[in-house]
Amino acid sequence: MKKKIIVDRNKYLGCGMCVSLCPEVFEIKDGKSHIKEKANLEKYQDCIKQAIKNCPVAAIQEIE
């Protein structure tokens, strides 16, 4: 089953940690983190895991 990455915009602070750790997947739009439209989530699993682990407010989740 393919996993999905979500960013809880209610928790998100706008620190940009996810973008600095994984710019291939995350971007800031309107002050909030978003998953890039054509991001290759399979290819960048390592940096996604780092972004999830290092998010100071646990706003990023990986779900199935």
PQR file of N, CA, C, O and H, with PARSE charges and radii, in Angstrom:
ATOM      1  N   MET A   1       0.839  -1.182   0.000 -0.4000 1.5000
ATOM      2  CA  MET A   1       0.000   0.000   0.000 -0.0000 2.0000
ATOM      3  C   MET A   1       0.884   1.246   0.000  0.5500 1.7000
ATOM      4  O   MET A   1       1.901   1.291   0.692 -0.5500 1.4000
ATOM      5  N   LYS A   2       0.499   2.236  -0.764 -0.4000 1.5000
ATOM      6  CA  LYS A   2       1.257   3.466  -0.892 -0.0000 2.0000
ATOM      7  C   LYS A   2       0.983   4.385   0.295  0.5500 1.7000
ATOM      8  O   LYS A   2      -0.166   4.563   0.700 -0.5500 1.4000
ATOM      9  H   LYS A   2      -0.327   2.199  -1.326  0.4000 1.0000
ATOM     10  N   LYS A   3       2.037   4.962   0.842 -0.4000 1.5000
ATOM     11  CA  LYS A   3       1.904   5.858   1.987 -0.0000 2.0000
ATOM     12  C   LYS A   3       1.667   7.279   1.510  0.5500 1.7000
ATOM     13  O   LYS A   3       2.032   7.650   0.395 -0.5500 1.4000
ATOM     14  H   LYS A   3       2.970   4.818   0.512  0.4000 1.0000
ATOM     15  N   LYS A   4       1.048   8.063   2.377 -0.4000 1.5000
ATOM     16  CA  LYS A   4       0.747   9.453   2.074 -0.0000 2.0000
ATOM     17  C   LYS A   4       1.354  10.318   3.174  0.5500 1.7000
ATOM     18  O   LYS A   4       1.341   9.940   4.345 -0.5500 1.4000
ATOM     19  H   LYS A   4       0.751   7.762   3.283  0.4000 1.0000
ATOM     20  N   ILE A   5       1.878  11.463   2.799 -0.4000 1.5000
ATOM     21  CA  ILE A   5       2.447  12.409   3.749 -0.0000 2.0000
ATOM     22  C   ILE A   5       1.457  13.558   3.898  0.5500 1.7000
ATOM     23  O   ILE A   5       0.967  14.099   2.907 -0.5500 1.4000
ATOM     24  H   ILE A   5       1.889  11.769   1.847  0.4000 1.0000
ATOM     25  N   ILE A   6       1.168  13.922   5.139 -0.4000 1.5000
ATOM     26  CA  ILE A   6       0.281  15.062   5.373 -0.0000 2.0000
ATOM     27  C   ILE A   6       0.962  16.039   6.326  0.5500 1.7000
ATOM     28  O   ILE A   6       1.771  15.651   7.169 -0.5500 1.4000
ATOM     29  H   ILE A   6       1.567  13.482   5.944  0.4000 1.0000
ATOM     30  N   VAL A   7       0.617  17.306   6.172 -0.4000 1.5000
ATOM     31  CA  VAL A   7       1.106  18.355   7.062 -0.0000 2.0000
ATOM     32  C   VAL A   7      -0.122  18.970   7.724  0.5500 1.7000
ATOM     33  O   VAL A   7      -0.995  19.512   7.046 -0.5500 1.4000
ATOM     34  H   VAL A   7      -0.040  17.622   5.487  0.4000 1.0000
ATOM     35  N   ASP A   8      -0.182  18.885   9.038 -0.4000 1.5000
ATOM     36  CA  ASP A   8      -1.278  19.483   9.797 -0.0000 2.0000
ATOM     37  C   ASP A   8      -1.021  20.980   9.873  0.5500 1.7000
ATOM     38  O   ASP A   8      -0.187  21.428  10.661 -0.5500 1.4000
ATOM     39  H   ASP A   8       0.528  18.445   9.588  0.4000 1.0000
ATOM     40  N   ARG A   9      -1.720  21.744   9.073 -0.4000 1.5000
ATOM     41  CA  ARG A   9      -1.478  23.179   8.990 -0.0000 2.0000
ATOM     42  C   ARG A   9      -1.926  23.925  10.244  0.5500 1.7000
ATOM     43  O   ARG A   9      -1.526  25.070  10.456 -0.5500 1.4000
ATOM     44  H   ARG A   9      -2.397  21.379   8.433  0.4000 1.0000
ATOM     45  N   ASN A  10      -2.749  23.291  11.075 -0.4000 1.5000
ATOM     46  CA  ASN A  10      -3.142  23.909  12.344 -0.0000 2.0000
ATOM     47  C   ASN A  10      -2.001  23.855  13.361  0.5500 1.7000
ATOM     48  O   ASN A  10      -1.881  24.737  14.211 -0.5500 1.4000
ATOM     49  H   ASN A  10      -3.074  22.361  10.903  0.4000 1.0000
ATOM     50  N   LYS A  11      -1.167  22.821  13.271 -0.4000 1.5000
ATOM     51  CA  LYS A  11      -0.016  22.682  14.172 -0.0000 2.0000
ATOM     52  C   LYS A  11       1.209  23.420  13.641  0.5500 1.7000
ATOM     53  O   LYS A  11       2.038  23.891  14.420 -0.5500 1.4000
ATOM     54  H   LYS A  11      -1.264  22.105  12.581  0.4000 1.0000
ATOM     55  N   TYR A  12       1.324  23.520  12.338 -0.4000 1.5000
ATOM     56  CA  TYR A  12       2.538  24.024  11.693 -0.0000 2.0000
ATOM     57  C   TYR A  12       2.873  25.445  12.131  0.5500 1.7000
ATOM     58  O   TYR A  12       2.005  26.318  12.142 -0.5500 1.4000
ATOM     59  H   TYR A  12       0.651  23.138  11.705  0.4000 1.0000
ATOM     60  N   LEU A  13       4.132  25.674  12.491 -0.4000 1.5000
ATOM     61  CA  LEU A  13       4.593  26.983  12.962 -0.0000 2.0000
ATOM     62  C   LEU A  13       5.189  27.861  11.867  0.5500 1.7000
ATOM     63  O   LEU A  13       5.262  29.080  12.020 -0.5500 1.4000
ATOM     64  H   LEU A  13       4.837  24.965  12.481  0.4000 1.0000
ATOM     65  N   GLY A  14       5.610  27.257  10.775 -0.4000 1.5000
ATOM     66  CA  GLY A  14       6.256  28.024   9.718 -0.0000 2.0000
ATOM     67  C   GLY A  14       7.753  28.124   9.876  0.5500 1.7000
ATOM     68  O   GLY A  14       8.374  29.015   9.297 -0.5500 1.4000
ATOM     69  H   GLY A  14       5.551  26.266  10.650  0.4000 1.0000
ATOM     70  N   CYS A  15       8.354  27.226  10.655 -0.4000 1.5000
ATOM     71  CA  CYS A  15       9.799  27.302  10.899 -0.0000 2.0000
ATOM     72  C   CYS A  15      10.623  26.917   9.669  0.5500 1.7000
ATOM     73  O   CYS A  15      11.764  27.358   9.529 -0.5500 1.4000
ATOM     74  H   CYS A  15       7.849  26.503  11.126  0.4000 1.0000
ATOM     75  N   GLY A  16      10.060  26.102   8.779 -0.4000 1.5000
ATOM     76  CA  GLY A  16      10.776  25.715   7.563 -0.0000 2.0000
ATOM     77  C   GLY A  16      11.748  24.564   7.734  0.5500 1.7000
ATOM     78  O   GLY A  16      12.515  24.276   6.816 -0.5500 1.4000
ATOM     79  H   GLY A  16       9.134  25.744   8.892  0.4000 1.0000
ATOM     80  N   MET A  17      11.743  23.900   8.874 -0.4000 1.5000
ATOM     81  CA  MET A  17      12.652  22.776   9.104 -0.0000 2.0000
ATOM     82  C   MET A  17      12.460  21.694   8.038  0.5500 1.7000
ATOM     83  O   MET A  17      13.436  21.139   7.533 -0.5500 1.4000
ATOM     84  H   MET A  17      11.120  24.134   9.621  0.4000 1.0000
ATOM     85  N   CYS A  18      11.221  21.399   7.702 -0.4000 1.5000
ATOM     86  CA  CYS A  18      10.952  20.352   6.716 -0.0000 2.0000
ATOM     87  C   CYS A  18      11.550  20.712   5.350  0.5500 1.7000
ATOM     88  O   CYS A  18      12.085  19.852   4.651 -0.5500 1.4000
ATOM     89  H   CYS A  18      10.428  21.850   8.112  0.4000 1.0000
ATOM     90  N   VAL A  19      11.452  21.975   4.989 -0.4000 1.5000
ATOM     91  CA  VAL A  19      11.996  22.428   3.703 -0.0000 2.0000
ATOM     92  C   VAL A  19      13.514  22.351   3.706  0.5500 1.7000
ATOM     93  O   VAL A  19      14.120  21.963   2.707 -0.5500 1.4000
ATOM     94  H   VAL A  19      11.017  22.674   5.558  0.4000 1.0000
ATOM     95  N   SER A  20      14.137  22.721   4.830 -0.4000 1.5000
ATOM     96  CA  SER A  20      15.597  22.659   4.852 -0.0000 2.0000
ATOM     97  C   SER A  20      16.107  21.226   4.867  0.5500 1.7000
ATOM     98  O   SER A  20      17.187  20.953   4.342 -0.5500 1.4000
ATOM     99  H   SER A  20      13.645  23.036   5.642  0.4000 1.0000
ATOM    100  N   LEU A  21      15.349  20.305   5.458 -0.4000 1.5000
ATOM    101  CA  LEU A  21      15.774  18.902   5.492 -0.0000 2.0000
ATOM    102  C   LEU A  21      15.408  18.131   4.227  0.5500 1.7000
ATOM    103  O   LEU A  21      16.096  17.180   3.856 -0.5500 1.4000
ATOM    104  H   LEU A  21      14.472  20.527   5.884  0.4000 1.0000
ATOM    105  N   CYS A  22      14.331  18.539   3.569 -0.4000 1.5000
ATOM    106  CA  CYS A  22      13.842  17.770   2.419 -0.0000 2.0000
ATOM    107  C   CYS A  22      13.211  18.701   1.371  0.5500 1.7000
ATOM    108  O   CYS A  22      12.003  18.644   1.141 -0.5500 1.4000
ATOM    109  H   CYS A  22      13.772  19.311   3.871  0.4000 1.0000
ATOM    110  N   PRO A  23      14.024  19.554   0.737 -0.5600 1.5000
ATOM    111  CA  PRO A  23      13.484  20.517  -0.228  0.2800 2.0000
ATOM    112  C   PRO A  23      12.921  19.876  -1.498  0.5500 1.7000
ATOM    113  O   PRO A  23      12.198  20.525  -2.255 -0.5500 1.4000
ATOM    114  N   GLU A  24      13.247  18.620  -1.728 -0.4000 1.5000
ATOM    115  CA  GLU A  24      12.715  17.926  -2.907 -0.0000 2.0000
ATOM    116  C   GLU A  24      11.231  17.591  -2.730  0.5500 1.7000
ATOM    117  O   GLU A  24      10.529  17.332  -3.708 -0.5500 1.4000
ATOM    118  H   GLU A  24      13.834  18.093  -1.114  0.4000 1.0000
ATOM    119  N   VAL A  25      10.759  17.597  -1.481 -0.4000 1.5000
ATOM    120  CA  VAL A  25       9.374  17.194  -1.187 -0.0000 2.0000
ATOM    121  C   VAL A  25       8.540  18.346  -0.629  0.5500 1.7000
ATOM    122  O   VAL A  25       7.379  18.504  -1.004 -0.5500 1.4000
ATOM    123  H   VAL A  25      11.329  17.807  -0.687  0.4000 1.0000
ATOM    124  N   PHE A  26       9.121  19.153   0.266 -0.4000 1.5000
ATOM    125  CA  PHE A  26       8.364  20.196   0.953 -0.0000 2.0000
ATOM    126  C   PHE A  26       8.674  21.570   0.383  0.5500 1.7000
ATOM    127  O   PHE A  26       9.780  21.829  -0.090 -0.5500 1.4000
ATOM    128  H   PHE A  26      10.064  19.025   0.571  0.4000 1.0000
ATOM    129  N   GLU A  27       7.664  22.458   0.437 -0.4000 1.5000
ATOM    130  CA  GLU A  27       7.843  23.847   0.062 -0.0000 2.0000
ATOM    131  C   GLU A  27       6.918  24.702   0.925  0.5500 1.7000
ATOM    132  O   GLU A  27       5.915  24.214   1.448 -0.5500 1.4000
ATOM    133  H   GLU A  27       6.765  22.248   0.821  0.4000 1.0000
ATOM    134  N   ILE A  28       7.260  25.967   1.066 -0.4000 1.5000
ATOM    135  CA  ILE A  28       6.434  26.897   1.828 -0.0000 2.0000
ATOM    136  C   ILE A  28       5.609  27.721   0.844  0.5500 1.7000
ATOM    137  O   ILE A  28       6.144  28.327  -0.084 -0.5500 1.4000
ATOM    138  H   ILE A  28       8.074  26.363   0.642  0.4000 1.0000
ATOM    139  N   LYS A  29       4.299  27.730   1.066 -0.4000 1.5000
ATOM    140  CA  LYS A  29       3.374  28.565   0.291 -0.0000 2.0000
ATOM    141  C   LYS A  29       2.464  29.251   1.287  0.5500 1.7000
ATOM    142  O   LYS A  29       1.901  28.608   2.173 -0.5500 1.4000
ATOM    143  H   LYS A  29       3.864  27.238   1.820  0.4000 1.0000
ATOM    144  N   ASP A  30       2.325  30.544   1.142 -0.4000 1.5000
ATOM    145  CA  ASP A  30       1.451  31.317   2.034 -0.0000 2.0000
ATOM    146  C   ASP A  30       1.789  31.086   3.506  0.5500 1.7000
ATOM    147  O   ASP A  30       0.897  31.054   4.354 -0.5500 1.4000
ATOM    148  H   ASP A  30       2.783  31.066   0.422  0.4000 1.0000
ATOM    149  N   GLY A  31       3.071  30.925   3.806 -0.4000 1.5000
ATOM    150  CA  GLY A  31       3.515  30.764   5.174 -0.0000 2.0000
ATOM    151  C   GLY A  31       3.303  29.381   5.768  0.5500 1.7000
ATOM    152  O   GLY A  31       3.555  29.177   6.956 -0.5500 1.4000
ATOM    153  H   GLY A  31       3.796  30.951   3.117  0.4000 1.0000
ATOM    154  N   LYS A  32       2.847  28.430   4.969 -0.4000 1.5000
ATOM    155  CA  LYS A  32       2.588  27.069   5.448 -0.0000 2.0000
ATOM    156  C   LYS A  32       3.325  26.060   4.571  0.5500 1.7000
ATOM    157  O   LYS A  32       3.560  26.299   3.386 -0.5500 1.4000
ATOM    158  H   LYS A  32       2.642  28.596   4.004  0.4000 1.0000
ATOM    159  N   SER A  33       3.680  24.941   5.170 -0.4000 1.5000
ATOM    160  CA  SER A  33       4.361  23.877   4.437 -0.0000 2.0000
ATOM    161  C   SER A  33       3.363  23.086   3.595  0.5500 1.7000
ATOM    162  O   SER A  33       2.239  22.816   4.018 -0.5500 1.4000
ATOM    163  H   SER A  33       3.489  24.747   6.132  0.4000 1.0000
ATOM    164  N   HIS A  34       3.800  22.730   2.412 -0.4000 1.5000
ATOM    165  CA  HIS A  34       3.004  21.909   1.495 -0.0000 2.0000
ATOM    166  C   HIS A  34       3.908  20.835   0.902  0.5500 1.7000
ATOM    167  O   HIS A  34       5.127  20.991   0.840 -0.5500 1.4000
ATOM    168  H   HIS A  34       4.713  22.949   2.068  0.4000 1.0000
ATOM    169  N   ILE A  35       3.293  19.759   0.473 -0.4000 1.5000
ATOM    170  CA  ILE A  35       4.007  18.741  -0.294 -0.0000 2.0000
ATOM    171  C   ILE A  35       4.016  19.214  -1.745  0.5500 1.7000
ATOM    172  O   ILE A  35       2.972  19.568  -2.291 -0.5500 1.4000
ATOM    173  H   ILE A  35       2.302  19.632   0.523  0.4000 1.0000
ATOM    174  N   LYS A  36       5.177  19.219  -2.359 -0.4000 1.5000
ATOM    175  CA  LYS A  36       5.259  19.622  -3.761 -0.0000 2.0000
ATOM    176  C   LYS A  36       4.391  18.719  -4.618  0.5500 1.7000
ATOM    177  O   LYS A  36       4.320  17.510  -4.394 -0.5500 1.4000
ATOM    178  H   LYS A  36       6.026  18.931  -1.915  0.4000 1.0000
ATOM    179  N   GLU A  37       3.740  19.311  -5.591 -0.4000 1.5000
ATOM    180  CA  GLU A  37       2.786  18.591  -6.428 -0.0000 2.0000
ATOM    181  C   GLU A  37       3.364  17.345  -7.081  0.5500 1.7000
ATOM    182  O   GLU A  37       2.711  16.303  -7.113 -0.5500 1.4000
ATOM    183  H   GLU A  37       3.798  20.292  -5.772  0.4000 1.0000
ATOM    184  N   LYS A  38       4.566  17.442  -7.595 -0.4000 1.5000
ATOM    185  CA  LYS A  38       5.169  16.308  -8.308 -0.0000 2.0000
ATOM    186  C   LYS A  38       6.306  15.662  -7.527  0.5500 1.7000
ATOM    187  O   LYS A  38       7.233  15.100  -8.110 -0.5500 1.4000
ATOM    188  H   LYS A  38       5.097  18.289  -7.569  0.4000 1.0000
ATOM    189  N   ALA A  39       6.227  15.747  -6.210 -0.4000 1.5000
ATOM    190  CA  ALA A  39       7.280  15.180  -5.359 -0.0000 2.0000
ATOM    191  C   ALA A  39       7.303  13.662  -5.477  0.5500 1.7000
ATOM    192  O   ALA A  39       6.258  13.010  -5.466 -0.5500 1.4000
ATOM    193  H   ALA A  39       5.474  16.204  -5.736  0.4000 1.0000
ATOM    194  N   ASN A  40       8.499  13.111  -5.590 -0.4000 1.5000
ATOM    195  CA  ASN A  40       8.681  11.665  -5.658 -0.0000 2.0000
ATOM    196  C   ASN A  40       8.861  11.144  -4.230  0.5500 1.7000
ATOM    197  O   ASN A  40       9.979  11.075  -3.720 -0.5500 1.4000
ATOM    198  H   ASN A  40       9.347  13.640  -5.599  0.4000 1.0000
ATOM    199  N   LEU A  41       7.750  10.781  -3.599 -0.4000 1.5000
ATOM    200  CA  LEU A  41       7.777  10.376  -2.196 -0.0000 2.0000
ATOM    201  C   LEU A  41       8.549   9.083  -1.982  0.5500 1.7000
ATOM    202  O   LEU A  41       9.171   8.896  -0.937 -0.5500 1.4000
ATOM    203  H   LEU A  41       6.842  10.837  -4.013  0.4000 1.0000
ATOM    204  N   GLU A  42       8.513   8.210  -2.946 -0.4000 1.5000
ATOM    205  CA  GLU A  42       9.247   6.940  -2.828 -0.0000 2.0000
ATOM    206  C   GLU A  42      10.759   7.197  -2.808  0.5500 1.7000
ATOM    207  O   GLU A  42      11.484   6.605  -2.009 -0.5500 1.4000
ATOM    208  H   GLU A  42       8.007   8.363  -3.795  0.4000 1.0000
ATOM    209  N   LYS A  43      11.209   8.054  -3.664 -0.4000 1.5000
ATOM    210  CA  LYS A  43      12.639   8.314  -3.813 -0.0000 2.0000
ATOM    211  C   LYS A  43      13.231   9.026  -2.595  0.5500 1.7000
ATOM    212  O   LYS A  43      14.394   8.808  -2.256 -0.5500 1.4000
ATOM    213  H   LYS A  43      10.619   8.535  -4.313  0.4000 1.0000
ATOM    214  N   TYR A  44      12.448   9.866  -1.944 -0.4000 1.5000
ATOM    215  CA  TYR A  44      12.975  10.706  -0.864 -0.0000 2.0000
ATOM    216  C   TYR A  44      12.500  10.276   0.520  0.5500 1.7000
ATOM    217  O   TYR A  44      12.323  11.121   1.396 -0.5500 1.4000
ATOM    218  H   TYR A  44      11.504  10.044  -2.220  0.4000 1.0000
ATOM    219  N   GLN A  45      12.292   8.990   0.731 -0.4000 1.5000
ATOM    220  CA  GLN A  45      11.838   8.479   2.020 -0.0000 2.0000
ATOM    221  C   GLN A  45      12.764   8.858   3.165  0.5500 1.7000
ATOM    222  O   GLN A  45      12.291   9.175   4.256 -0.5500 1.4000
ATOM    223  H   GLN A  45      12.436   8.303   0.019  0.4000 1.0000
ATOM    224  N   ASP A  46      14.064   8.833   2.942 -0.4000 1.5000
ATOM    225  CA  ASP A  46      15.015   9.145   4.024 -0.0000 2.0000
ATOM    226  C   ASP A  46      14.864  10.579   4.522  0.5500 1.7000
ATOM    227  O   ASP A  46      14.804  10.813   5.729 -0.5500 1.4000
ATOM    228  H   ASP A  46      14.449   8.576   2.055  0.4000 1.0000
ATOM    229  N   CYS A  47      14.802  11.533   3.605 -0.4000 1.5000
ATOM    230  CA  CYS A  47      14.690  12.923   4.063 -0.0000 2.0000
ATOM    231  C   CYS A  47      13.283  13.212   4.596  0.5500 1.7000
ATOM    232  O   CYS A  47      13.130  14.066   5.469 -0.5500 1.4000
ATOM    233  H   CYS A  47      14.851  11.343   2.625  0.4000 1.0000
ATOM    234  N   ILE A  48      12.263  12.530   4.100 -0.4000 1.5000
ATOM    235  CA  ILE A  48      10.914  12.681   4.652 -0.0000 2.0000
ATOM    236  C   ILE A  48      10.902  12.223   6.103  0.5500 1.7000
ATOM    237  O   ILE A  48      10.332  12.892   6.965 -0.5500 1.4000
ATOM    238  H   ILE A  48      12.388  11.836   3.391  0.4000 1.0000
ATOM    239  N   LYS A  49      11.526  11.091   6.372 -0.4000 1.5000
ATOM    240  CA  LYS A  49      11.599  10.580   7.754 -0.0000 2.0000
ATOM    241  C   LYS A  49      12.337  11.570   8.661  0.5500 1.7000
ATOM    242  O   LYS A  49      11.955  11.758   9.816 -0.5500 1.4000
ATOM    243  H   LYS A  49      11.990  10.547   5.672  0.4000 1.0000
ATOM    244  N   GLN A  50      13.388  12.197   8.143 -0.4000 1.5000
ATOM    245  CA  GLN A  50      14.116  13.201   8.926 -0.0000 2.0000
ATOM    246  C   GLN A  50      13.227  14.419   9.204  0.5500 1.7000
ATOM    247  O   GLN A  50      13.252  14.969  10.305 -0.5500 1.4000
ATOM    248  H   GLN A  50      13.698  12.044   7.204  0.4000 1.0000
ATOM    249  N   ALA A  51      12.452  14.834   8.213 -0.4000 1.5000
ATOM    250  CA  ALA A  51      11.549  15.973   8.407 -0.0000 2.0000
ATOM    251  C   ALA A  51      10.485  15.645   9.453  0.5500 1.7000
ATOM    252  O   ALA A  51      10.171  16.482  10.300 -0.5500 1.4000
ATOM    253  H   ALA A  51      12.432  14.387   7.319  0.4000 1.0000
ATOM    254  N   ILE A  52       9.928  14.435   9.402 -0.4000 1.5000
ATOM    255  CA  ILE A  52       8.932  14.011  10.387 -0.0000 2.0000
ATOM    256  C   ILE A  52       9.552  14.001  11.782  0.5500 1.7000
ATOM    257  O   ILE A  52       8.973  14.522  12.735 -0.5500 1.4000
ATOM    258  H   ILE A  52      10.183  13.755   8.714  0.4000 1.0000
ATOM    259  N   LYS A  53      10.720  13.410  11.887 -0.4000 1.5000
ATOM    260  CA  LYS A  53      11.400  13.274  13.182 -0.0000 2.0000
ATOM    261  C   LYS A  53      11.787  14.627  13.780  0.5500 1.7000
ATOM    262  O   LYS A  53      11.745  14.795  14.999 -0.5500 1.4000
ATOM    263  H   LYS A  53      11.191  12.987  11.112  0.4000 1.0000
ATOM    264  N   ASN A  54      12.162  15.587  12.944 -0.4000 1.5000
ATOM    265  CA  ASN A  54      12.684  16.863  13.423 -0.0000 2.0000
ATOM    266  C   ASN A  54      11.677  18.000  13.449  0.5500 1.7000
ATOM    267  O   ASN A  54      12.031  19.115  13.833 -0.5500 1.4000
ATOM    268  H   ASN A  54      12.196  15.450  11.954  0.4000 1.0000
ATOM    269  N   CYS A  55      10.447  17.757  13.057 -0.4000 1.5000
ATOM    270  CA  CYS A  55       9.430  18.808  13.117 -0.0000 2.0000
ATOM    271  C   CYS A  55       9.174  19.142  14.589  0.5500 1.7000
ATOM    272  O   CYS A  55       8.771  18.266  15.353 -0.5500 1.4000
ATOM    273  H   CYS A  55      10.160  16.851  12.745  0.4000 1.0000
ATOM    274  N   PRO A  56       9.400  20.390  14.997 -0.5600 1.5000
ATOM    275  CA  PRO A  56       9.291  20.733  16.411  0.2800 2.0000
ATOM    276  C   PRO A  56       7.875  20.623  16.985  0.5500 1.7000
ATOM    277  O   PRO A  56       7.713  20.564  18.204 -0.5500 1.4000
ATOM    278  N   VAL A  57       6.861  20.594  16.139 -0.4000 1.5000
ATOM    279  CA  VAL A  57       5.480  20.501  16.630 -0.0000 2.0000
ATOM    280  C   VAL A  57       4.765  19.245  16.122  0.5500 1.7000
ATOM    281  O   VAL A  57       3.545  19.136  16.239 -0.5500 1.4000
ATOM    282  H   VAL A  57       6.992  20.641  15.149  0.4000 1.0000
ATOM    283  N   ALA A  58       5.514  18.310  15.565 -0.4000 1.5000
ATOM    284  CA  ALA A  58       4.958  17.036  15.050 -0.0000 2.0000
ATOM    285  C   ALA A  58       3.797  17.269  14.090  0.5500 1.7000
ATOM    286  O   ALA A  58       2.761  16.611  14.183 -0.5500 1.4000
ATOM    287  H   ALA A  58       6.505  18.399  15.470  0.4000 1.0000
ATOM    288  N   ALA A  59       3.980  18.207  13.170 -0.4000 1.5000
ATOM    289  CA  ALA A  59       2.920  18.559  12.218 -0.0000 2.0000
ATOM    290  C   ALA A  59       2.924  17.659  10.971  0.5500 1.7000
ATOM    291  O   ALA A  59       1.961  17.670  10.205 -0.5500 1.4000
ATOM    292  H   ALA A  59       4.822  18.742  13.095  0.4000 1.0000
ATOM    293  N   ILE A  60       3.984  16.890  10.762 -0.4000 1.5000
ATOM    294  CA  ILE A  60       4.092  16.056   9.563 -0.0000 2.0000
ATOM    295  C   ILE A  60       3.846  14.605   9.953  0.5500 1.7000
ATOM    296  O   ILE A  60       4.410  14.104  10.925 -0.5500 1.4000
ATOM    297  H   ILE A  60       4.766  16.881  11.384  0.4000 1.0000
ATOM    298  N   GLN A  61       2.997  13.941   9.179 -0.4000 1.5000
ATOM    299  CA  GLN A  61       2.667  12.554   9.450 -0.0000 2.0000
ATOM    300  C   GLN A  61       2.717  11.743   8.160  0.5500 1.7000
ATOM    301  O   GLN A  61       2.458  12.249   7.067 -0.5500 1.4000
ATOM    302  H   GLN A  61       2.539  14.348   8.388  0.4000 1.0000
ATOM    303  N   GLU A  62       3.053  10.490   8.322 -0.4000 1.5000
ATOM    304  CA  GLU A  62       3.023   9.546   7.212 -0.0000 2.0000
ATOM    305  C   GLU A  62       1.908   8.555   7.521  0.5500 1.7000
ATOM    306  O   GLU A  62       1.932   7.894   8.559 -0.5500 1.4000
ATOM    307  H   GLU A  62       3.263  10.079   9.209  0.4000 1.0000
ATOM    308  N   ILE A  63       0.928   8.449   6.619 -0.4000 1.5000
ATOM    309  CA  ILE A  63      -0.205   7.543   6.834 -0.0000 2.0000
ATOM    310  C   ILE A  63      -0.333   6.604   5.648  0.5500 1.7000
ATOM    311  O   ILE A  63       0.196   6.859   4.566 -0.5500 1.4000
ATOM    312  H   ILE A  63       0.908   8.985   5.775  0.4000 1.0000
ATOM    313  N   GLU A  64      -1.052   5.505   5.880 -0.4000 1.5000
ATOM    314  CA  GLU A  64      -1.286   4.554   4.792 -0.0000 2.0000
ATOM    315  C   GLU A  64      -2.690   4.695   4.282  0.5500 1.7000
ATOM    316  O   GLU A  64      -3.087   3.980   3.362 -0.5500 1.4000
ATOM    317  H   GLU A  64      -1.482   5.298   6.759  0.4000 1.0000
TER
END
